[in-house]
Each structure stands twice: as C-alpha cells, then as structure tokens.
Amino acid sequence: MSSLPRKVKSEAKALTSEDDELPSFLNLSSESEEEEEEWEPKSKIAKRPRLPKKDEAKTKKVAAPRSVVARKKVKKVAIKEEVDVSMPVAPAEVNRMQLLKPKEEDVGTKPKTLNQKQETPKKLQVNSFQGKNMGSLESDEKPSTSVPVMGNQVKLEKSEEDVAFDEPPFKKIKSTTCPEGKPVKNLGGNKVKEEFEMNWDIVQALSEITNVEPWVCSNLIRLFQEENTIPFIARYRKELINNLEADALREVQQTLEELRTVAKKTHTMIQKLKKEGKLSGCLLTALLNCRTLEELDHVSAPYKTGSKGTKAQRAKQLGLEPAALSLLQNPVELNLFSYIKPNTKGLSTIQEVEAGVQHILADIFAKDKDTLDFIRKLCQQRYICIQSALAKVSSKSGNEKDIDKFQLYHEFSCNIKNIQHHQILAINRGENLKILTVKVNIPDGVKNEFCWWCVNERWRPKQFLKPELMRILRNSVEDAYKRLIYPLLCREFRSKLTSDAEKESVMMFGRNLRQLLLTSPVRGRTLMGVDPGYRHGCKLAIISPTSQILHTDVVYLHSGQGFREAEKIKRLLLQFNCSTVVIGNGTACRETEAYFADLIMKKYFAPLDVVYCIVNEAGASIYSVSPEASKEMPDLDPNLRSAVSIARRVQDPLAELVKIEPKHIGVGMYQHDVSQTLLKATLDSVVEECVSFVGVDINICSEILLRHIAGLNANRAKNIIEWREKNGPFINREQLKEVKGLGPKSFQQCAGFIRFNQEYIKTFCSSKKTELGSHALLTKSSAQGKKKSKPTPCASRQPNPLDQTCIHPESYNIAMRFLSFIGGNTNDIGKSDMQEKVNAVIQKEGLEGTAKRLNTTVHTLQLIIDGLTQPEGFDIRTDFDKPDFKRSIVCFEDLSVGTVLTGKVENATPFGVFVDIGVGKAGLIPVRNITEAKLSQVKKRRSLGLGPGERVEVKVLNVDIPRLRITLDLIRVL
C-alpha cells in the first residue's frame, strides 16, 4: 500500500511518459489507489503535525530518498519536497530501527477514535539519539529489549494513538482474546527495507505464507538481520515473537530466505536484460511482481540467452505487434491485409498474419498478472487432481522388484488438496526412476469459464469487433491457455506439492532428531556396549559411569562357541559390577538379543540382575573411522570404537550423537528425496537448539559439544578450550569476553546457554586464594618504593551464582531486584525456600503485577522465576523417555491379532509411526489410529506427537507373515 501523498502521485505520473523506469517503490497504478482507500479511508487517516515553514525548509535538506534524487533532479524536486514534509523527525532519528510490539492498553479505558484530533507533541528530546542506535539489541547500557528504556528517551504527550515517524497510525484488529481490539502495526508500519525491492512487501508476503502476524514477521526479519540465533530468540525474545516455538521460527527463516532468493534472482535477471537491451516497462513490472521461482522462470524464459525465441517474439520481429495491440484498443481501423508480404516467411498469407497476431496476443494474456490471478483463484474452487500410472517402457523392460514397490501408484488419482506428503514424494521417486508417469488433470470447465472471462471481461475490445477478428481473439485466448497457462499451472502445482512435501518431511525428520537427542540420559551405571556381528564377532566395550573406557574385547557368539564365550562375558560383568547391556540394532542384532535374553532367563549372570536394551547404532561405524574418533580414542581399534559409541549413546545421548552428522543418525524417511541443503540446515539448527536448551558445563564439556551452542562455531569452541587449558577453569560468564574471537554479539547469543558448577568453582577459588595470599607476602617487600600502578579489577574473578541458571546476563539486574523484592538471596537458588518465597509473592501480586512493579515483561519474569526455582543440575531431558530395558524376547510367530504389547517408538513418518515391539520387525501404527485422546496431556502441550524413544502400549490388528508386516493400534502412551 502506497503511503505517498496524492500530489506526489500526480507529478510522478507526469514523469512516467518521459522516463519509463520509475522507481519500484512508486506504485502509481489505479489498483494501488483503490487499495489505499480501502485500507485507510479519508475519514480515518490520522493527520500528521505539519512543521512551520522555517522548520520545513530545514527538513527538506535532511533526508531525501536517493532513488528519487538520482533521476532528473530538476523535474522531481516537487516529489522530494512533498515526501520530506511528512517526516518531522530529528536527523539521527531517520535511520533508527525499532522492533515492533503490540501495544498494551487497559481494558477499562475507552479508546479514542481516529476521527478525533491528535495532539501534537510539545517537545522532542533528541539528544539521546545522536550518535547512537537506540533500536539495537546490543546496546551496552540496556542490552535487554525486555527492559523499557528509562533515562534519556523521546518523551511524547501520552495519547491513545502513538505518533509514528514515517509510518501510518496503528490499526486496531479485533480478536477473541481482546474484544476491544489489539493495536497492531499495519502493512505500512511493518515495512522493512530490503536489499532488493520488489512490487510486493516482504513482511506481508511472509505473513501470508507462514500465517504469522505481520508485526511478528517484521520483528523476526530484523532479529535475523542482526544475526540472532533461533535458540536465543525462542528463549530470550519471546515478547517480540508472540511466544513462537523454535519450529515456527525455523519455518519463517526458511521462507524468508526463499523470498529473498526470488528477489535477488529477479534483480539479477533485470540487470542482465537491461544490459542486453531487452528490458521494457511491461517486462519490468511483470518481473517485479514475481513471488516464486516458477513465476520468474515463466516470465524470463523467452529472453534467456541462447533461446530460439518464442512464437510471439518471432511475430514481433516481423512487425505484427502494432496489429495485435490495435485489435484490443482500436479494432475498427485494423486491416490485417495490409501486413501481407508475399516474399516474407510468416507474412506471405493472411493465415500466417493471423497466426502471428494470435501468438502475440496469447503471450500478452499469459504474462498478465490479473489473468494469472483469476485462473489461479478459479483452480482453487475446482477439483484438480494429480494422476500417476505405470510407464509403458518400465512395464516392458523394468525390474519387477522396483515396479512392485510402486504398486499403489500404478493407477492412482487424488485431489491435490487431499494428497498426503509421503504420496507426493513416492510419486516423484517413481517418476525419476521412469517407472511412473505423472500428470495434473484440470477439468474442462476451468478452461471454458476462463476463456469466457477473458473474451467478455478482461480482454474485451474497446470497440466493436468484426467476426473474423473476434475469432482471432477467441483462438488467442484458447492458445494462451493450452500452450502457456496450462503448463505453467501444472508446474506450479507440482512444485508447490513437492516443496510442501519436502518441508514436511524435513520437519518430521527434525522432530524425530530432537526427540532422539533429548532422550533422558542413564547416569550412574556401568554399561557394556555390544556391536553385533557374525564373521568378525561381537565387539564389547565396558565404560564407567563417567564414560571412561574400562575394558574392550571381541567375542564370537554365532560360530558355535557361544557357551565358551558366555563364561568370558559373565566374568567381565562380575569383574566390573556391570548389570546393563546395550546392544546395537545392526547386523546380527536379533540373534545377539536372543543370546543374552536366554542367558538372563536362565539366571546365568547371578547374583547380578542383568537387563539389556536395543539402541540405534546408525552412524556409529562412520564416527569410528572419523578424525574426531581418532583424536578421542587414539589407541583403540576402529572396530572397538563403535562399541564404545553404542554404550555412550545410552549414558549421554546428546553428547554422543552430536559427534555424528545428523543425516546419518537414521531417524527419518525420504531423506534422499528432499533438498539436501534444506535438510542439512534444518538438522543443524535442531542440534543447535537441543544443545543450547540443555546447556553445557563450560569447564568439562568437549569441543565438539561447544560447537553446537548458539553463537559459537568450530573456531570459537577451539579458542574456549585453549583458554581453559591455559588459564584454568572459567569462574563466571563475564570471562567468556576474554576469549579470542568471542565478541559482544557472540557473547550475547551463547551466554545464557553456558552453565557453571558452583561447588567446583568455590573449591577452585578457595585454593586459588590461598596461593595468592602466600604469593602476596613474598612480593610485598619488593613492591615498596615503586610507583603505584593502577589496580587491576578482580570482579571478573568472582563467581556469580546466577551463572548456574538459564537467566541471561542482560537480566541479572532484574533478577537481583526480584530477589530483593521477595526477600531472598543467591544462596537460596534451587532450594525449596526459594520456591516458597516466589509462590507467596506471585499469589499476592500476580505475575503481571510483579512484572509491572519490576518494570519488565511477563516472559522475562517467568524465565527469571524458572532459573531461580529449578534445582541445581536441572536437566530438561528428565521429562523425556528413557531406553526400554528388557529381560526376555518375543518371536514373530508368537504374535496374534488382539495381542497387547508394550514397545518403543522407532521412527515417525507422515503416514504413521513404527514401533519396536521386540520381534525383530517394527510394527506400524497408521496415522489414522493416533488420535489426540490417546496422547498424554504432556505430549499435547509439547506439540511433538509421537517421536523416537517413547514407550507405548499397542494392540496387534493384523500380522502379514509373508510380507513381514505388522499393523498396530495405539492404546496409550506410557
């Protein structure tokens, strides 16, 4: 929506005839004017205070748009003056970036209407803005956007509608939660300056695609531009993002990158066409209207270098474009016979002339934005289906095994609105293998209605048409639909379906990975890891409760030596007092499980009560030969390293799984059918999210784990480890600023996710004080008589109890005021006394009242309360599921319909959930059997559904022994 005065538009229109290349932000079409009137009627436009003439003259010199000044300065002076008059703002305020927030107002207060005269601010205090960006999230004075800026600030007279600089006033949008309307910035106020300008607003486009409020999208764009990470935004900027979860933030970020890619490629194409002399005004408008890569390709395809040229281009080269335009605008004076040239190919007969005019008209229709919008809207209202069939070539000379895999899709048809994501990926794979042929079926009714609308409404000639010219017009519309528009629609539908399916598959992969990474660790146990095998034996590794390798060995359980090897295993278990066996799910897993289950049932390992569990070993072999594994376990054979990795995956899944590339962990399907760039970006982001939310102890964690903390990378993690080795353990978070390469932004992003064990630090500091005291006595005499040097501050060497919490350093001041308010102190953090004091104050004052008293937001206060009341060593993974330990085994043949079993979720897909019920083959719970009523309240709140590692109770619905398939029904989540 254009926000320029009408005078600007009238003068700019006068210039368009002389200068065809009008800046993209001046949208002067009649549609934009109608749109402006629709959004802001005259009666509701808040008048802006006009400056006196003297101040107005000064303002004119302050900030004129460069794109306006750059072109024909003499003729466009009026535009510059009018634009600047509407911005009464101090010079330093022009570039200020301010994050948008919904304005809170009292329910009982009657809001003023926009018709009421708005009071002009008496005085602007602009001193605080000079030379400082107040909107920055990295301000040294007030780093937290959760804390309102006190001190020097622009003070305006309190009014119901805020005075917005260079922005339209607030627009009240009614909602169910706020009947009186929640003040939200409208599209003009949410405008964000992008590197590549388009005819559409990026905030509005992002909001429409992701279904996120415009003000939240605007905030997120700025937060991402300032290089904030998703974990940091999700935890410490909740008030700016309306409490969105990390998955939603990730979707917005990916969509934003897609829109920027379209804008960047569009401007690259514009520069290329301009250089080649092919750019016209209509083509420029069509390019700047493109929102997807498919649209861009459709518009720019005829102009690409090396193209033979379209039929319309060849007709234009013959000089038939004036005839085509005359048919639409002035058909009475059109005489097609005058264009006949007997010796010229393409103009020799009247039929060739008519065909050339038809091709030009078809090209015009197919590139018109309104025409394409109409046909797309029409398709949304009709039944459009996607069909697949067995390809003729594959049915004759194809691999029968591969063909049978796609048996469901040999004669498949489904509405594009109802088709499932996994079906799209399967169809695409069959098409790539040349086993299936796929097409999109659009009914003839769409074509008939579209052709009627074009001839009688959109492209209806301004004057009477002769029958032969009307025939050309009808043929042109049909040709445009059949040859240009229908293929474009098919590409768009296929591309949209594939893109949505890929995103959903990647998101499902990410959810599975998160569930696996957040599996509750099994601490305090000595574990025996078993990497099963036939010919090369089963590799064993026994690790201590602190992950130290106690013993490694190889046993041959499946080569007739099982009884003799049982004695060795029993001796090792008794020697290291180990009662838990972890078996990898690779080759020979089923036989190894049966071997241990038989010995356990016979109480062979008495007096030990031994249990075992099966763990996903995907990626363990890859890691065992990696440089990281060689550095970590240099003296160990690579075959034995995998057994160590299997045991550690139960002891601390997160610390072990981050060593492996996420796509090798094996918790997703169709990972080879999706965009590998999107897959890697999503999975890396999920790993960063999990590691950050769990937190790491800076003084004991590994370099690999540190790499995945928000704000850190491989170099910064390496520098942290080197600083720790050189200077000893970190005492508090402030010391992170001393690490090379860790600037203010990196510190802001990572500080809240790094923990400090207070008991260890207190012990270290007390021993350090003793050493410093003796050293001071020795150097006191030598220091006398010398010039006094400036004392070095030792505050950075003092431990801070708040460093063991999830509270960010930017909120420490608020946390200390809250502690003073409730009568607590830092020594009570994590104790029951602290919980009682917090509850007493919150019950009396309320959360919102307490936040208002402390001059902060509810989200920040809630985070502070969580940090102060959570017990020391709190781990969010305790709420997630632990491995399923067993003592016996069930055979496939033992299953029967109606049998009730317990099992563990192995993998989740768009069409159902695979559950390991201990028979060597996972059973499938179809998605239709997973209802909300069967999920626990906790799972509803997490919005995770069912994921890997969860224990469930299921009932057998069907057993297909020849195909080794088991269909299950979900009874409940354990």
N, C-alpha and C positions, 0 to 999 in steps of 0.2 A: 504494500500500500504506500503510495507516494505521499510524502509529508511536505512537499514544496508548495508555496503559495500559488494561487491561480495565475497571478501576474507573471510569475516565472514561467509557467507552462505556456502561456500565450506567446511570450517573447521567444521561448525556446523553439516553439513550433515554427515561428517565422524563420528561424535559422536553419531548420532541417532541410529546406529546399536548396540552400546554398552549400551546406555541409552535411553530407549524408551520414557521417559517422558520429552520431550523437552518443555521449557517454551512456553506459549501460544503466546507471542509476536514475537517469531521467526517463522514466516510462511515461510517455505522453499519449498513450492510446486512450480512446474513449472508454475502454473497459476499465482502465485504472481509475478514471474519474468516477465512474459508477461505483467501483469498489470502494473508493474513498468516501463517497457519500453514504454508502451502506454501513461502513464501519463507524464513521464519525459524522452524523447529521449536523447541520449548521447550528441547530439549537443546543447541541450538546458539546460543542467544541469549547474547551476552556481557553479563554483568551489569554495570551501571554502578555506580561507587562512590557510596554514599549519604552525604550530608552529616550531620554531627551535628545535633541538634535546634536548637541555638543558631544555627548557620550556616544551617540550613534556613529558620528564621524570617526571616532576613535576605534569603535568596534569593527568598522569596515576594514581597517588595516590589519586586524588581528589574524583571522583565520579564514581565508577563502579556500574552497576546495581546489586542489591542484589540477584535477581533471577539467575544471571549468576554465581556470586561468590559462591553461596550456593552449586553448584553441581560440583564435580570433579575439584577442583581448578587447579590441575597440567595440565590437558588436555585442559582447557578452558582459559588459560592465554592469548592466542592469540586473542580470542574474546574480552576479556576485554580491551586489549590494542587498538585494532582497533576501538572499539566503542568510547573510550575516546578521541582518537586523533581528531575526527571530531568535538569536542566541545571546542574551545578555549574560555574559559569563566572563569571569576573570581569565586572563591568558593562560595561566597554569592549569586552569580547570578544564581546558579544551580536551587535553589528552587523558583525562582521568578515566580509569577503568573501574567501574563499580559493579560488584556482583549483585544480582537481583534477588530480592527476598520478598515473599508475600507479606504485605503489611498487616499487622495485627491491630484490631480495634475492639473496643468494648462492645459487648452485645447490647447493653442497655443504652448506648449512645445513638442518638438518631443521626444518620449520616446526612451530610449536606448534599443537595443535588448539584449536578454540574451546571445547571442554569444560574445558580447563584454566583454573584460576582466574587471572584477570587481575590483575596487581599494580596497586595504587592509586598514583597519582603522589604522591611525597612532598611536593613543594612546587611551587607555580606562581609564577613570576616575572612579575608582571603590570605592572610599572612601565613597560615599553617600549610597552605597548599604549595607555596612557592618552593620549587626545587625538590619536591617530594611527591612520590606517587602514593596517595593515601589508599588507593584500591588494592595495592599489592598485598599478597598473603604473606610476604616475607618481611614485613616492616619490623625493624628492630625494637621499636617502642611497644607496639601492640601486635605481636605475631599472630594472635588468635582472632579469626573472624567471628568467633563465638562471643567475644567481649566487645560491647559497644565502645566506640572511641569516645573518651572523655576529654578533658583538656581542650586544646585548640581545635575548633570544629566549626564548620559553617552553620551558623545559627539562623534559622528562619522562624518567622512567626508561625505558631502552631496552626495548622489548617487541616481540614479533613482530606483535601487533595494536595499532595505534595507538589511543589514546583519542580518540574523535571527539566533539566537542561538538555536542549536539543532532542527532546523526547515528548511524545503526546502524553496526556494525563493518564492516570490509572483507569482501567476499565473494570467494573465490578462484575464478576461472574458468579452467579448463584450456584450453590452446591448443596448437597444434602446435609453435609456436616456444618455448614454455615448458611442458614437460610437468608440472612441479610446480605449475603454476597461477600466473597473473599477477594480483596484487592489484588489483582494480578496484572503485571505489565502486559500490554497488548503487543501486537506484532511490531509496531514502530519502536516501542521502548525496548524490545528484545533484540534489536538489530545488532549484529556483531560484524565488525569489519573483517573481511576475509581477503586473503592474498589475491584470489581470482574471483571477481564479481560476476554474478550471473543474473538473469532476469527473475529468478526465484530467490526467496530469502532462506538462508540455510537453517535458521532457527525453526521457521515454520515447517520446512521440509523434514527436518529431523524429528520434530514433534509429531507430524502426521505418520511417519513411517514407524516410529517406536512407541507411539501412544503415551508419550511422556509430556507433562505440562511444558508450555513454551518457556516459562521463567526458569524451570529446572534445566532445560536444554541449553538455554543461554548461559547459565552458571557453569554447567559442565563443559561447554566449549571453552570458556575462559580458564577453568581449572585445568583442563587438559593442555591448553596453550602454555600455562605456567609450569608444565611438566610435573604435575601432581600424579601420584600413582593411585591405582584403584583401591588398594587396601587403606591408604591414608585417607582418601576421600570418603570411603564407606564407613570408616570408624570416627574420623575427627571433623568431618564437614557435613554431618547429617542434616543440619538445619538448612543448608544450601541446596540439597538434592532431594528434599522431601522424604528422607529416610529410605532411599532406594537400596536394594541389595547389590552385591558385587556382580551377579549375573546380569542384572539390568544395566548396570554401568558399563559392563563389557559390551553389551549389545549396542548401547548408544555410541560407544567409542568406535566400534567396527562400522556402524552405519555412517558416522561422521567421516571416517576415512574413505568410505566408498563415495560419498557425495563430493569430497574434496578431490578424489581421483577423477571423477567426471568433470569437475570444474577445471582442473589442471589440463586434462587431455583436450577439453573443448578449446581453451585458450591457446594451446599448442597448435591445434588444427586451424584456428583463426589466423594466427601468425603465419602459418605455412601458406594458407590460401591467399592471404593478403600479399605475401611475397611473390606468389605466382600470378597475381592479378586476377584471381577467380572470385574474389570476395565481393558480394553485392549486399545491399541493405537488407533484402529479404532473407538471404542466406545467413547473414549475421544474426538476425533476430531468431531464425529457426535454430541456429547453433546454441545461442544463449538460453533458449527455452528447454534444452535437453536436460533431463534429470537422471537418465540411466545411460549406460554404455551402449545398450541396444539402440536407443533413440539416436545417440550421437553417430553410431555406425550407419544407421539408416539415412541420416541427413547428409553425411560426409562421403558416403561410399562412391557416388558418381564423380567426385572431384579428386579422388586419390590418384597419385602419380602412377602411371603405367596402366590405368584403366582405359579400355577402348572407348569409353563414353557411353552414356545411356542413349536410348532411342530419342528421349527428349532433347538431349544435348546435340545429337546429330541433326534433329529437326531445327533447333535454334540456329545451328551453323548454316543451315540452308535459308535462313531468314524468315521462318514461319512464326516466330514469337509474336510479332505485331498482329498477325491474323488471329492467333489464339486469344490474345488479350482483347481484341476487338469483338470477338464472339461473345464475350462476357459483358463488355462495357458499352459497345456501340455496334450491335449486330446489323442494324439497318444499312449501314454504309459498307459492310463487309462483302467483298466479291472474291471468292476463292479462285475463280478462273484467271484472275489477273496474276496469280502466283505461278501459273504453269510455265515451265521452261522445257520444251521438248528434248533438248540435248543435255539436260542435267538430271543425273540419277537422284530419285527421290522427289522430283518436281515435274516429271515428264507427263503424268496424267493427273486428272482430278482426284482419282482414288489415292494416289500417293500423297498429294497435298492434304487431303482429308485425314489420312493416316498420320502424317506429321503433326497436324494441329491436334489430333486426338492424343498423341503421345505427350505433347507439351501440356495439355490440359490435365491429363492423368498425373503427370509429375507435380503440377501445382496442387491438385487435390490431395495427393499422398503426403505432401510436405506441410500442409496447412494444420496448425495447432488445433483449431476449433473442430475441424473434420475428424482428426485423430481422437480428440477428447470425446466426441459424440459416439464414434464406433466402439471405443473402449467402454463407455458407460452402457452402451447397448449390450455389449457382450456380458457385462456383469449381471444383467437382468435375464439372460437366456441360459439355456442348458448347453454348456460347452464341455465336451468330453475328450479324454485322451485315450487312444486305442493302440493296442500292440498286437502283433500277430507273428507267427513263425515265418522267418525269411525263407524264400524259396531256395536260395543257394544253400543255406545251412541244413535244410531238411534233406537235401540230396547228399551233400558231402560234408557232414559235420560229425563231431564227436558226440555219440549218443549220451554219454555221461553228462557232458556240458549242456546238451539240449534238454535233458530231463530236469536239470536244476531250475530251468525256467518254464516248467510245465504249466504253472499257474498263469503265465502271461502269454501262452500260445494264442489264445482268443480272449483278450482282456479289454474291457471298456469300463471307464469310470468318470464321473463328473469331476472336473478339475477342482471344484470346491470341496469335494469329499475324499479325494485320493490321499492315502497316507504317505508320509515322508519316505518310509522304507520301500514302498512300492515304486516311487519315482526313482530312487537310487538303483533298485533292481532292474527296472526297465532300461535305464541309461546304460547299465553294465551289459545287459543283453544286446543292446543296440551297438555298443562299442565292439562287442565280440562278434558282430554280424550274425547273431542268432535270431534277433527280433527286428521287426520294422515297426516304427512308431509314427503316429500322425495325430494331429489335433483336428477334431471334427467340429466345425462351426455350422449350425443349421442354415438352410437357405433363407429362412425368414429374416435372419440378420442382414443378409445381403439385400433382400428386397426392400426392407424398411430403410436401410442406409442409402440405397440408390434413390428412393423416392424423396428422402430428406434433402439429399444433395441437389437434385434437379429442381425441386419445388421451393426450397428454403435457402439453404446456404449458398448455392451457386446459381440461383435463379437469375437469368439475364435481366438487365435493367430495362430492356426494350423487347418488343415482340420478336420472336424467332420464327424464321421460315422453317417448314417441316424438315428440310434437309439439314439445317443447322441444329435443330432440336435432336435429330438422330445422332449427329456427331457428339453433342453434349451427353446424351444418354450412353453412347458407346464409350465415351471417355470416362464416365463415372464407373461403368462396369469394368473397363480395362484397369482403372486405378485400383479397384477393389481386388480383382482377380490376380493381377500381376505384381502389385506393390503392397497393398494394405494387408491382404490376407496372409502372405508370407511373413510380414512384419509382426502381425498379431500372433502367429504360430511361434515365431522366435521369442517374442516377449513372454508368452505363456510358458513355454518350455524353460526359458531362462529363469523366470520367477519361481516356478515349481522347483527347479533344480537348486536355485540359490536358497530357498526356504528349507528344502530337504537337507542340504549340506549344513546350513546353520543349526538346524535342529539336531542333526547327527553329531555335530561338533559339540553343541551344548550338552547333549546327553553324555558324550564321552567325558566332557569336563566335570559333570555331576558325578559320574562314576569314579573318576580320578580323585575328586575331592573326598568322596566317601571312603575310598581306599586309603588316602593319605591321612585322614583323620581317624582311622581305626585306633581304638584305645590300646595303648602300649601295655605289654605284660612285663611288669617290673618285679625285681626281687627273686627271679627264678634262674637257676642254671639250666640251660637248654642244650639239647642235642639236635643239630641240624642234619638232615639226611637228603642228599641229592641222589635220587634213584637212578639205577642203570642196570643193564643186562650184562653185556660183554665186558665192560670196563669196571663193573662193580658199583656199589653204592658208596658215595663219599660221605664221611662222617666228620662233624666238627662240633666240639663241645665248647660253649662260651659261658663266661661267668656272668653274674647279674650286672656287672659294669661293662659288658661287651668285650672283655679280654678273652683272647683265644687260649683255651686251656689244653686242648688236645685235638689232633686231626688223624684220620685213619681211613682205610678203604676196606670194605667187607663185600664178599661175593655171596649174596643171598639166593640167587636164582640159577646157580650152576651145580646143584647137588651138594653144596657144602653148608646148607642152611643151619643144620644142627650144631656144627662146629663153630660157626660164626656167632651163633646165639650166645655161646659162652663168653666170647670176647665182648659182645655188646653188654651183657649183664655185668661183667667185670668193670667196664668203663662207667656204667651208670652208678654202680655202687661206689666206685672209687671217688667220683666227683659229686656224689649225692644228687644226681640228676633224675628227676621224675617226669620230665616233659620232653616229648619227642616231636620235632617239627619236620614233616615230610613234604618235599616239593611235589607239585602236581604234573611233572613232566613224564618222560618215558619210564615205564615200569612202576608208576605210582600205585596203580591198583594192586599189583602183586606185592609191593613193599608194604602197603597198608594192610593187606590180608595177613602178611607175615607177622607184623607187630601186633595186630589185633588177636591173632591166635595165641601168641605168647602171653599177652596180657590176660586173656580169658582163662588161661591155664595157671595164672599167678606165678609165672616163671621168674619174674623180677622181684618177688617178695624178699625182704619186707617193704620194698618200695611200691607205692601205689602209682604206677606209671599210666599216663594218659598221652594221647597223641592228637595232632591236628594237621590238616592239609592246608598248605599255603600256596598262593600263586607265585610261581618261580619265573614268570615271564621277565626277560631282561637280565636275569642273574648270570647267564653264560656270557652275554655281551659285556656286562660290567667286569666279569672276572678276568678278561683279557685287556681291559682298558688301562690307560696310563694312570688314572686315579687309583685303581686297584693295585697296580704295581707299586705305586708310591706308598699306599696304606699298608699293604702286606707284601713287602719285597721278598721275603724268604719263603713264601708259601707257593706251592704249585697252583697254577690257574684252575685245575680241576677241583682242588680243595677249597679255593676261594668261594666258589658258588655255594658250597655247603655252609660256609660262614655267613654268606649273604642271606641264605634262606632262614637261618636261625635268628639273625638280627632283624629280619622283617617282622617277626612276632614281638621281639623285645622293644623295638622302637621303629615302627613302620615308616614314619615321616623321615627320620634321619637317614634311613637306608634307601628309601625309594627315590629321594631327590638326587641320588648319585646316578640314576639311570635316566636316559632321555624319555620323557613322558609317553611318547607314542609306542615305546617298546614294553610298557607295563602291561598292555593287553587287557584293558577293561572296556573296549569299545568295538563296535562292528562298523563295517563300511568305511574304515579309516583310509583305505586305499582309493575310495571312490569320491572323496571330498577334496577340496582345495587344501593342499599341504601347507601353504602359507597361513591360511586361516586356522588350520588345526594346530600348527606349532605356536602361533601367537596366543590362542585360547588356552592351550595346555600350560604354556609357560606362565601365563597370567594366573591360572588356577593354583599352580605350585607356589607362586609368589604370595598369593592370597592365603593359602593354608599355612605356610611357614611363618608369615607375618602375624597372623591371628593367633597361632600357637605361641609364638615368641621364642627367642633363643637366649640362653645364658651366655653373655659375651665372653666370659672368661674360660669356658670349657667347650664351646661349640666348635665344629670343624669349619674349615674354609669353604667347603662345598655347600654347607648349610647356610653360611653367611651370604653367599652369592645370591640367594633367593629372597633375602629380606628386601622389602620395598625401599627403593632409593640407593641400593648397593648393587655392585656388579663384581666381576672377577677381579679387577684391579683394586677396587676399594676393599674387598674382602681380604685380598692378599696383604694390603697395607695395614689393615687392622691386626692381622695375625703377626706381622713383623713388628708392629708397635708393641703388641702384647709380649712378644718374646724378648724385646729389647728393654722395655720399661717395667715389666711385671704386669699384674692384673689391673684392669680398669677399676677405678674406685666409684665413679659416677658417670652419668651420661654426658656431662659437660666435657669430659676428657676426650670424647669422640671428635671434638672440634680440632684437637691437636694432630689427628691422623692426616697424613698427606693425601690430598685429593678429595677429602671429605669437606665440601663447602657448606654454606648455610642451607642451601636447598636440599642437599643430600641428608644433612643432619635433621632437618625438619621432617623429611619423609621416613627416616629409619628410627628416629629416637624412641618413638612410642612402642616399638616392637622389640626393643632390646631390654633384657632383664639383668638384674644383679642379685646374686645370692648374698643377702645381708650378713648372715653368720660368717661366711667365708671372708667377706670384706672386713668385718670387725676384727676377726682374728689376724688378718694380714696387717691392718692399720695399727693394732696394738703392738705387734712385733716390730713394725717399722718405727714406731715412736721410740721404742727402747733403743734401737740402733741410732736414731737421730740424736737422742739425748746424750749418749756417750760420745758421739762424734762432735757435738757442740762443745762439750767440756774441753776436748783436745784442741779445738781451733779457736777458743775464746781468747787465749793469751796472744796468739799470733795476729788476731784481728784488731787489737788495741793499737792506737796511733795512726791507723789508716783512715783515709777519707770514707765517711759513711756512704754506702751505696743505697740506692732505692730498694726497700724491702720487697721481695717477690711475694705476690699474693699466694696464700696457701688454701684459699677457699675451694679451689678446684680439687684439692686432695681430700676434702671432707666427704664421707659417704652421705647419701641422701636416701632416706627410707622410701620416698616416693618412687625411686628408680626401680623398685621391685614390682610396681603396679603397671597397669595399662594406661595410666594417666599421662598425657603428653606434657613435656616440659613447659609448653606455652600456657598450660592451665595450672601450673603449680601455685601461682599466686591465688587463684580462685580456690584451689584445694586447701591451702593453708587458712584462708578466710573462712571456709566451710568448717574446717576442724575447730577453729576458734569459736565459731557460731554454735557448734553442738557441744563444746566443752571437751573435746578430745585432743589427742596429741599423736605424733607419728609413731610412737612406740606401741600404740594400740592397733595399728594396721593389721587387718586379717584376723583379729580376735573377736570373740563373742561380745565383749564390752562395746566395741565399735559398732557392731550391728544393732545393739540395743539403743545406743545413743542416736544413731541415724534414724531408726524406726520411730523413736519418740519425737524427734523434730519434724519428720515428714508427716506423721499423723496429726501433729498440731498445726503446722504451717501449710502443709501440702507441697507437692513437688513444684508446681508453678509459682506458688508464693515464695518458696525458698529461693528459686532461681531468680525471681524478680528482686528479692532482697539483696542477693549477691551480684546483681547486675550481669547475669549471664543467661544462657539459653537452657531449656529443659534437657536437651540432648547432652550438652556438656556436663550439666549437673548429674545426670544419670550415669554418665561414664565415670565421673569422679566417685560417685557412691559405689559403683561396681568395683572400682580399683581399691577403695578403702576397705570394703567388706569382704572381698574374696580372700580365702585363707592363703597363707604363704605357700608357694609352689603350686598354685591353682593351674589346672590344665583343662582347656575346653574339650579335649578328647575323651575325658572321663564320661561324657554324656553319650558317646558313640559306642558302637558294638565291639566286643572282644572276639578273638578267634573261638571257634566252636571245638572244644576238646571232647574226644570220644574214646571209648574203650572197646567197641565192637563194630562189626561191619555187616551190611545188608547186601544181598545179591540181587541182580536184576530179575532173576526168575522168581524171587520171593514176593515181588510186587503183585498186587491185585487191585481191581477197581474198588474204591471205598476205603483203602488203607490210609490211615492218618499218620503222618510222619513230621519230624522237625528237620529243618535244613537251613543252609546258609545261602544267601543270595550271591551268585557268582558273577552275574552281569545283568545290566539293564539295557533294553533296546526300545525303540519306538513302538514295537508291536508286542512286547511282553517282557517278562523277567525270567532269567534262567536261574534255577535253584539247585544247588548240590545237595542231594538227599542221601549221599553215601553209597550209591550203587555203581559208581564209575561213569555214569552218564547223567548229565544235568537234565532236569525236567523243566518244562516251560509253563509258566503261568501267563495265559493270554491277557492282554491289557484290559479286555472287557471284564475279566474276573477280579481286577484290582479296583475296588470301589473305595470311596472316601470313608465310608463307615467302617471298613476293615482296617484302616490305618490308625495308628495311635494318635492321640492329640499332639504329641511331640512332633511327629512327622508332619502333621498338618501345619504346625507352626513354622517348621523349617522349610516347608515347600520343596522338599527333596524327593518325595515319593519313596520308592524302594530303591536302595542302592547296594553296591557290593559290601559284603560283610554283615548285613543284617540277618538276624535269626528269625525264621518264620515257621508257622505251623501250617501244613498243607494237606490236602486230600487228593488222592490219585483219582483222576477222572477217566484216563484212557492209557493203555500200555500197548504200543505197537512194536512187538518184538522183532519182526523182520527189518523194520526201518530204524530200530533202536530209538524210538521216540516216546516220551512220557509227557502227558498233559496233566497239569495240576490245577487245583483250585485253592486260592488263598483263604485260610480260615482266620488267622490273626497274625499280627506282628508281635514277637516275643520281646 
